[in-house]
Amino acid sequence: MQTIALIAHDAKKDEMLDFVNNHKDLLKNFHLVATRTTGTLINKNYQLDVETMMSGPLGGDQQIGAMIATEKVDYVIFLRDPLTSQPHEPDINALLRICDVHNIPLATNRKSAHIILKYVSNKMD
Ligand SMILES: O=C(CO)COP(=O)(O)O
């Protein structure tokens, strides 16, 4: 089973929940992993079994980065907030970088996330 990482900054959490709601039938077919707050919110709102890491500022981005480095993540959807500075900016940059190192498709906004899931669903037909 392939793995999708789902991560959202606070200003994007509602958008992530809405996105997951719109794609939950497809997402059910994947192992889902998320940073703590994002994953907890998804688990609370929908019948999805998201594995949660630490919260982003406490090292969750790095944990997901390590999963990418060890080829345990296939796609990353990271709805990041481009308008607010984050205390863990170096971790965020490292996560984005490691996706490029390992050629992992990465969506940082809702439209590109939608395109990734469209691609994934076509591959499953
Ligand atoms: O900060 C984050 C990503 O950089 C997200 O972490 P949370 O899902 O715990 O809010």
The ligand as an SDF file (V2000), in Angstrom:
LIG
                    3D

 10  9  0  0  0  0  0  0  0  0999 V2000
    3.7800   22.5990   11.7490 O   0  0  0  0  0  0  0  0  0  0  0  0
    3.4050   21.7870   10.9570 C   0  0  0  0  0  0  0  0  0  0  0  0
    4.1530   21.5520    9.7160 C   0  0  0  0  0  0  0  0  0  0  0  0
    5.3110   22.3270    9.6050 O   0  0  0  0  0  0  0  0  0  0  0  0
    2.1900   20.9830   11.1930 C   0  0  0  0  0  0  0  0  0  0  0  0
    2.1820   20.4320   12.4790 O   0  0  0  0  0  0  0  0  0  0  0  0
    0.8150   20.0790   13.1730 P   0  0  0  0  0  0  0  0  0  0  0  0
    0.0260   19.2090   12.2540 O   0  0  0  0  0  0  0  0  0  0  0  0
    1.1410   19.3740   14.4480 O   0  0  0  0  0  0  0  0  0  0  0  0
    0.1090   21.4030   13.4230 O   0  0  0  0  0  0  0  0  0  0  0  0
  1  2  2  0
  2  3  1  0
  2  5  1  0
  3  4  1  0
  5  6  1  0
  6  7  1  0
  7  8  2  0
  7  9  1  0
  7 10  1  0
M  END
$$$$
